[in-house]
């Protein structure tokens, strides 16, 4: 089937929007959780 399509990276615009959403979430939750909660370590 079309497995290659799944491997296509998202558009730069979409990536930027996702990054902005993540940043806003981090800012909103800043201080509520330990820093390592966001780094995943």
C-alpha distance matrix in Angstrom:
0.0 3.8 5.7 8.5 9.5 10.6 12.8 14.6 18.1 19.8 22.4 25.8 27.4 25.1 25.9 29.6 29.6 28.1 30.7 33.5 32.6 32.6 35.9 37.5 36.5 38.1 41.2 41.5 41.3 43.4 46.2 44.8 42.8 43.4 41.7 39.7 37.9 36.0 35.5 34.0 36.6
3.8 0.0 3.8 5.5 5.8 7.7 9.8 11.0 14.7 16.3 18.7 22.1 23.7 21.7 22.5 26.1 26.3 25.0 27.6 30.3 29.6 29.8 33.0 34.6 33.9 35.5 38.5 39.0 39.0 41.0 43.9 42.7 40.8 41.4 39.5 37.7 36.0 33.8 33.3 32.2 34.8
5.7 3.8 0.0 3.8 5.4 5.6 7.2 9.6 12.9 15.1 17.9 21.1 23.0 20.8 21.0 24.7 25.1 23.5 25.7 28.7 28.0 27.8 31.0 32.8 32.0 33.2 36.4 37.0 36.7 38.6 41.4 40.2 38.1 38.4 36.6 34.6 33.0 31.0 30.2 29.0 31.4
8.5 5.5 3.8 0.0 3.8 5.4 5.3 6.8 10.5 13.1 15.6 18.6 20.8 19.1 19.2 22.8 23.7 22.4 24.3 27.4 27.2 27.0 29.9 32.0 31.5 32.6 35.6 36.6 36.5 38.1 41.1 40.2 38.2 38.3 36.2 34.3 33.1 30.7 29.8 28.9 31.3
9.5 5.8 5.4 3.8 0.0 3.8 5.4 5.4 9.0 10.6 13.0 16.4 18.1 16.2 16.9 20.5 21.0 19.9 22.2 25.0 24.7 24.9 27.9 29.6 29.3 30.8 33.6 34.4 34.6 36.4 39.5 38.6 36.8 37.3 35.2 33.7 32.2 29.6 29.1 28.5 31.2
10.6 7.7 5.6 5.4 3.8 0.0 3.8 5.6 8.1 9.8 13.0 16.0 17.8 15.3 15.5 19.2 19.5 17.8 20.2 23.1 22.5 22.4 25.5 27.3 26.6 28.0 31.0 31.7 31.6 33.5 36.4 35.4 33.5 34.0 32.0 30.3 28.7 26.3 25.9 25.0 27.8
12.8 9.8 7.2 5.3 5.4 3.8 0.0 3.8 6.2 9.1 12.3 14.8 17.2 15.2 14.6 18.4 19.4 17.7 19.4 22.6 22.5 22.0 24.9 27.1 26.6 27.5 30.6 31.7 31.5 33.0 35.9 35.2 33.1 33.2 31.0 29.2 28.0 25.5 24.6 23.9 26.4
14.6 11.0 9.6 6.8 5.4 5.6 3.8 0.0 3.8 6.5 9.0 11.8 14.2 12.7 12.6 16.1 17.3 16.3 18.1 21.0 21.3 21.3 23.9 26.0 26.1 27.1 29.8 31.1 31.4 32.7 35.9 35.5 33.7 33.9 31.5 30.1 29.0 26.1 25.3 25.2 27.9
18.1 14.7 12.9 10.5 9.0 8.1 6.2 3.8 0.0 3.8 6.6 8.6 11.3 9.8 9.0 12.6 14.1 13.0 14.4 17.5 18.1 18.0 20.3 22.6 22.8 23.7 26.3 27.8 28.2 29.3 32.6 32.4 30.6 30.8 28.2 27.1 26.1 23.0 22.3 22.6 25.3
19.8 16.3 15.1 13.1 10.6 9.8 9.1 6.5 3.8 0.0 3.8 6.4 8.2 6.2 6.4 9.9 10.8 10.2 12.2 14.8 15.3 15.8 18.2 20.0 20.5 21.9 24.2 25.4 26.2 27.6 31.0 30.7 29.4 30.0 27.5 26.9 25.5 22.3 22.1 22.7 25.7
22.4 18.7 17.9 15.6 13.0 13.0 12.3 9.0 6.6 3.8 0.0 3.8 5.4 5.2 6.3 8.7 10.0 10.7 12.4 14.4 15.5 16.7 18.4 20.2 21.3 22.7 24.5 25.9 27.2 28.4 32.0 32.0 31.0 31.6 29.0 28.8 27.6 24.1 24.1 25.1 28.1
25.8 22.1 21.1 18.6 16.4 16.0 14.8 11.8 8.6 6.4 3.8 0.0 3.8 5.4 5.0 6.1 8.6 9.9 10.4 12.3 14.3 15.2 16.3 18.3 19.9 20.9 22.4 24.3 25.7 26.4 30.0 30.5 29.5 30.0 27.1 27.2 26.4 22.7 22.6 24.1 26.9
27.4 23.7 23.0 20.8 18.1 17.8 17.2 14.2 11.3 8.2 5.4 3.8 0.0 3.8 5.4 5.2 6.3 8.7 9.9 10.6 12.5 14.3 15.3 16.6 18.5 20.0 21.1 22.6 24.5 25.5 29.2 29.5 29.1 30.0 27.3 27.8 26.6 23.0 23.5 25.1 28.2
25.1 21.7 20.8 19.1 16.2 15.3 15.2 12.7 9.8 6.2 5.2 5.4 3.8 0.0 3.8 5.4 5.1 6.2 8.6 9.9 10.6 12.4 14.2 15.4 16.6 18.4 20.0 21.2 22.7 24.1 27.8 27.7 27.0 28.1 25.8 26.0 24.4 20.9 21.6 22.8 26.1
25.9 22.5 21.0 19.2 16.9 15.5 14.6 12.6 9.0 6.4 6.3 5.0 5.4 3.8 0.0 3.8 5.4 5.1 6.1 8.6 9.9 10.5 12.2 14.2 15.3 16.4 18.3 19.9 21.1 22.1 25.7 25.8 24.8 25.5 22.9 22.9 21.7 18.2 18.4 19.8 22.9
29.6 26.1 24.7 22.8 20.5 19.2 18.4 16.1 12.6 9.9 8.7 6.1 5.2 5.4 3.8 0.0 3.8 5.4 5.0 6.2 8.6 9.8 10.4 12.2 14.2 15.2 16.4 18.3 19.9 20.6 24.3 24.8 24.3 25.0 22.3 23.0 22.0 18.3 18.8 20.8 23.8
29.6 26.3 25.1 23.7 21.0 19.5 19.4 17.3 14.1 10.8 10.0 8.6 6.3 5.1 5.4 3.8 0.0 3.8 5.4 5.1 6.3 8.7 9.8 10.6 12.4 14.3 15.3 16.5 18.4 19.7 23.5 23.6 23.4 24.7 22.5 23.3 21.7 18.2 19.5 21.2 24.5
28.1 25.0 23.5 22.4 19.9 17.8 17.7 16.3 13.0 10.2 10.7 9.9 8.7 6.2 5.1 5.4 3.8 0.0 3.8 5.4 5.1 6.2 8.6 9.9 10.6 12.3 14.3 15.3 16.5 18.0 21.7 21.4 20.8 22.0 19.9 20.3 18.5 15.1 16.4 17.7 21.2
30.7 27.6 25.7 24.3 22.2 20.2 19.4 18.1 14.4 12.2 12.4 10.4 9.9 8.6 6.1 5.0 5.4 3.8 0.0 3.8 5.4 5.1 6.1 8.6 9.8 10.5 12.2 14.1 15.3 16.0 19.7 20.1 19.3 20.1 17.5 18.2 17.0 13.4 14.3 16.3 19.4
33.5 30.3 28.7 27.4 25.0 23.1 22.6 21.0 17.5 14.8 14.4 12.3 10.6 9.9 8.6 6.2 5.1 5.4 3.8 0.0 3.8 5.4 5.0 6.1 8.6 9.8 10.5 12.2 14.2 15.0 18.8 19.3 19.3 20.5 18.3 19.7 18.3 14.8 16.4 18.6 21.7
32.6 29.6 28.0 27.2 24.7 22.5 22.5 21.3 18.1 15.3 15.5 14.3 12.5 10.6 9.9 8.6 6.3 5.1 5.4 3.8 0.0 3.8 5.5 5.2 6.2 8.7 9.9 10.5 12.3 14.0 17.7 17.5 17.6 19.3 17.6 18.8 16.8 13.6 15.8 17.5 20.9
32.6 29.8 27.8 27.0 24.9 22.4 22.0 21.3 18.0 15.8 16.7 15.2 14.3 12.4 10.5 9.8 8.7 6.2 5.1 5.4 3.8 0.0 3.8 5.5 5.1 6.2 8.7 9.8 10.6 11.9 15.5 15.4 14.8 16.1 14.2 15.1 13.3 9.9 12.0 13.8 17.2
35.9 33.0 31.0 29.9 27.9 25.5 24.9 23.9 20.3 18.2 18.4 16.3 15.3 14.2 12.2 10.4 9.8 8.6 6.1 5.0 5.5 3.8 0.0 3.8 5.4 5.0 6.2 8.6 9.9 10.2 14.0 14.7 14.6 15.6 13.4 15.2 14.0 10.6 12.5 15.2 18.0
37.5 34.6 32.8 32.0 29.6 27.3 27.1 26.0 22.6 20.0 20.2 18.3 16.6 15.4 14.2 12.2 10.6 9.9 8.6 6.1 5.2 5.5 3.8 0.0 3.8 5.4 5.1 6.1 8.6 9.7 13.5 13.8 14.6 16.5 15.0 17.1 15.4 12.6 15.2 17.5 20.5
36.5 33.9 32.0 31.5 29.3 26.6 26.6 26.1 22.8 20.5 21.3 19.9 18.5 16.6 15.3 14.2 12.4 10.6 9.8 8.6 6.2 5.1 5.4 3.8 0.0 3.8 5.4 5.1 6.1 8.4 11.8 11.3 11.7 14.0 13.0 14.8 12.5 10.1 13.3 15.0 18.1
38.1 35.5 33.2 32.6 30.8 28.0 27.5 27.1 23.7 21.9 22.7 20.9 20.0 18.4 16.4 15.2 14.3 12.3 10.5 9.8 8.7 6.2 5.0 5.4 3.8 0.0 3.8 5.5 5.2 5.7 9.3 9.7 9.6 11.1 9.6 11.8 10.2 7.7 10.7 13.0 15.6
41.2 38.5 36.4 35.6 33.6 31.0 30.6 29.8 26.3 24.2 24.5 22.4 21.1 20.0 18.3 16.4 15.3 14.3 12.2 10.5 9.9 8.7 6.2 5.1 5.4 3.8 0.0 3.8 5.5 5.1 8.8 10.0 11.1 12.7 11.5 14.5 13.2 11.1 13.9 16.5 18.8
41.5 39.0 37.0 36.6 34.4 31.7 31.7 31.1 27.8 25.4 25.9 24.3 22.6 21.2 19.9 18.3 16.5 15.3 14.1 12.2 10.5 9.8 8.6 6.1 5.1 5.5 3.8 0.0 3.8 5.6 8.7 8.6 10.6 13.2 13.0 15.8 13.8 12.3 15.7 17.6 20.2
41.3 39.0 36.7 36.5 34.6 31.6 31.5 31.4 28.2 26.2 27.2 25.7 24.5 22.7 21.1 19.9 18.4 16.5 15.3 14.2 12.3 10.6 9.9 8.6 6.1 5.2 5.5 3.8 0.0 3.8 6.2 5.3 6.8 9.7 10.1 12.7 10.5 9.8 13.4 14.9 17.2
43.4 41.0 38.6 38.1 36.4 33.5 33.0 32.7 29.3 27.6 28.4 26.4 25.5 24.1 22.1 20.6 19.7 18.0 16.0 15.0 14.0 11.9 10.2 9.7 8.4 5.7 5.1 5.6 3.8 0.0 3.8 5.5 6.7 8.4 8.2 11.6 10.5 9.8 12.7 15.0 16.7
46.2 43.9 41.4 41.1 39.5 36.4 35.9 35.9 32.6 31.0 32.0 30.0 29.2 27.8 25.7 24.3 23.5 21.7 19.7 18.8 17.7 15.5 14.0 13.5 11.8 9.3 8.8 8.7 6.2 3.8 0.0 3.8 5.6 7.0 8.2 11.6 10.9 11.4 14.1 16.0 17.0
44.8 42.7 40.2 40.2 38.6 35.4 35.2 35.5 32.4 30.7 32.0 30.5 29.5 27.7 25.8 24.8 23.6 21.4 20.1 19.3 17.5 15.4 14.7 13.8 11.3 9.7 10.0 8.6 5.3 5.5 3.8 0.0 3.8 7.0 9.3 11.8 10.1 11.2 14.4 15.5 16.9
42.8 40.8 38.1 38.2 36.8 33.5 33.1 33.7 30.6 29.4 31.0 29.5 29.1 27.0 24.8 24.3 23.4 20.8 19.3 19.3 17.6 14.8 14.6 14.6 11.7 9.6 11.1 10.6 6.8 6.7 5.6 3.8 0.0 3.8 6.4 8.3 6.5 8.3 11.3 12.0 13.2
43.4 41.4 38.4 38.3 37.3 34.0 33.2 33.9 30.8 30.0 31.6 30.0 30.0 28.1 25.5 25.0 24.7 22.0 20.1 20.5 19.3 16.1 15.6 16.5 14.0 11.1 12.7 13.2 9.7 8.4 7.0 7.0 3.8 0.0 3.8 5.5 5.6 7.8 9.6 10.6 10.8
41.7 39.5 36.6 36.2 35.2 32.0 31.0 31.5 28.2 27.5 29.0 27.1 27.3 25.8 22.9 22.3 22.5 19.9 17.5 18.3 17.6 14.2 13.4 15.0 13.0 9.6 11.5 13.0 10.1 8.2 8.2 9.3 6.4 3.8 0.0 3.8 5.3 5.8 6.8 8.9 9.2
39.7 37.7 34.6 34.3 33.7 30.3 29.2 30.1 27.1 26.9 28.8 27.2 27.8 26.0 22.9 23.0 23.3 20.3 18.2 19.7 18.8 15.1 15.2 17.1 14.8 11.8 14.5 15.8 12.7 11.6 11.6 11.8 8.3 5.5 3.8 0.0 3.8 5.3 5.0 5.8 5.5
37.9 36.0 33.0 33.1 32.2 28.7 28.0 29.0 26.1 25.5 27.6 26.4 26.6 24.4 21.7 22.0 21.7 18.5 17.0 18.3 16.8 13.3 14.0 15.4 12.5 10.2 13.2 13.8 10.5 10.5 10.9 10.1 6.5 5.6 5.3 3.8 0.0 3.8 5.8 5.5 7.1
36.0 33.8 31.0 30.7 29.6 26.3 25.5 26.1 23.0 22.3 24.1 22.7 23.0 20.9 18.2 18.3 18.2 15.1 13.4 14.8 13.6 9.9 10.6 12.6 10.1 7.7 11.1 12.3 9.8 9.8 11.4 11.2 8.3 7.8 5.8 5.3 3.8 0.0 3.8 5.4 8.0
35.5 33.3 30.2 29.8 29.1 25.9 24.6 25.3 22.3 22.1 24.1 22.6 23.5 21.6 18.4 18.8 19.5 16.4 14.3 16.4 15.8 12.0 12.5 15.2 13.3 10.7 13.9 15.7 13.4 12.7 14.1 14.4 11.3 9.6 6.8 5.0 5.8 3.8 0.0 3.8 5.5
34.0 32.2 29.0 28.9 28.5 25.0 23.9 25.2 22.6 22.7 25.1 24.1 25.1 22.8 19.8 20.8 21.2 17.7 16.3 18.6 17.5 13.8 15.2 17.5 15.0 13.0 16.5 17.6 14.9 15.0 16.0 15.5 12.0 10.6 8.9 5.8 5.5 5.4 3.8 0.0 3.8
36.6 34.8 31.4 31.3 31.2 27.8 26.4 27.9 25.3 25.7 28.1 26.9 28.2 26.1 22.9 23.8 24.5 21.2 19.4 21.7 20.9 17.2 18.0 20.5 18.1 15.6 18.8 20.2 17.2 16.7 17.0 16.9 13.2 10.8 9.2 5.5 7.1 8.0 5.5 3.8 0.0
